[in-house]
Amino acid sequence: MTAPTIAEELRGAGLRVTAARVAMLQTVRDGDHLGVEAIASGVRDRVGHISLQAVYEALHALTAAGLVRRLEPAGSAARYEGRVGDNHHHIVCRSCGAVADVDCAVGHAPCLSAADDHGFAIDEAEVIYWGLCPRCSSS
């Protein structure tokens, strides 16, 4: 069985297939925790002009559809990634802001059990580790 195309994924998520959405999903998946400006630039390289507002709207739709994941470390602008559905975590450099994926410590969602769930049905744990990346810690 072959993997679905981006157009098929968009249709399967109930979204209209447009050149901009296809380019955006490709850009996010090819990138590494990209910010909105970098995504807009990547989409423009692929399809030409697109407004920043259109990028924000499409990212919102892609995130709501579960095709893109939004990450917003404290004190940082939102970033987006194409790795979805596996409950992985992130490590962020306090100095340069570099972000890297960290696989789930336990291997199933949620990775952590809350001491008191307050009656919530927990289905995900979001963990962000903070420190210095190798480049920043050596300088």
N, C-alpha and C positions, 0 to 999 in steps of 0.2 A: 504494500500500500504506500503510495507516495504522499509526501507532506502537502497540505493544502497551500495554494498560492495565497499571496496577500489579498488579492481580490476576493477569493473564496472565504478567507478569514473575516474580511470586512462584511461581506454579505451574511455570513453565519452569525455575526454579532448584531445583525440588523442595521448596519450602516450602509449608506450609499457609497459606491465605489467611485472615487474621483482621483485624478492624477495627483492632486495635492495630498490626499490621504495616503495613497500608496507610497508616494515619495517620503512622507513624514514617517510612516511605519518603517520603511527601509532605513531612513536616516537614524531613527532612534535605535533600531536593532544593530546597525553598523557602528554606532557610537559607544561611548563609555560614560554613562550617567551625564547626559548632555543637558545644558540649560536651554531655555527658550530661544535665546539669540543664536546659539550654535545650531539648534534644530532648524530655525528659520533660514539660516545660511545654507545648510545642507539641502533643504527643500528647494531653495532658489537655484542652487547649483543643478538640481535635477529637472525642475520644471519651469524655471523662470520666476517672475514676480509672484509674491504672496505677501499679504499684509500680516503684521504681527498679531493683529486681532484675529485673523483667520487661523493663525497658528495656535493661539490660545484656545479658540473654540474647538479646533480639531483635536488638540491634546486632551481637552476636557472630555470630548466624546470617546476618544480612544481609551482613556483611563476608565471612564464609566463602563465601557464595554469589556474591560479586562484584558485589552490587547497591549496596554502600556501601563507601567507602574510609575507613580509619582513618589518621589523621595524628597523630603524637605528637612534636612538636618537643622537643628536650632541655629539661628543666626545666619543661615545661608538661603540663597534663592532656591526655588524648586528645581529639581533635576528629574529627568525621565529616563527610563530604561525599558528594554524589551523583554527582559527576563521576568516572567510573571508566573504565578501559580505554584511556586515551590517554597514559599515562606522563608526565603533566604534573608540574611541581614546585611549590614554594611559597616565598614570602618572608614572613618573620616579623619584626614590630617588636620590638626588644629592650626597648622601654620599656612599651608598652601591650599587647603580645601580639597585635595585629591580624595576620591571615593573609590573603594574597592568592595566587591562582593565577598561575603563571608557565608559559607554554607551553614545550614541549621545545625546547631550543636547536638540535637537529639535525633533529628532525621524525620520528624513528622510534625504536622501542624496541630496545635501550637507548640512551639519549642519549650515554652516556659509555662509552668502552672502557677497561677496567681494564688497567693496565700489566702485571699478572700475575693471571690469572684463577684460579690454583691448581687448574685442572682443572674449575672450575665451569662449567655451561652458564648463562651470565648471560642473564636475560630482562627485567630491569628495573633502572633506576638511580633512586635516590631522592636528590634534591638539595634542600636547604633553604638558601635564601639568608637572611642575617640583616642587619638594619640598622634604621634609624628610618623610620617611616611619615611622610608629609608633615605630619600634624598634630603629631606629637611632635618632628620636626626643626625646626618653626617656633616651638616654645615654649621 
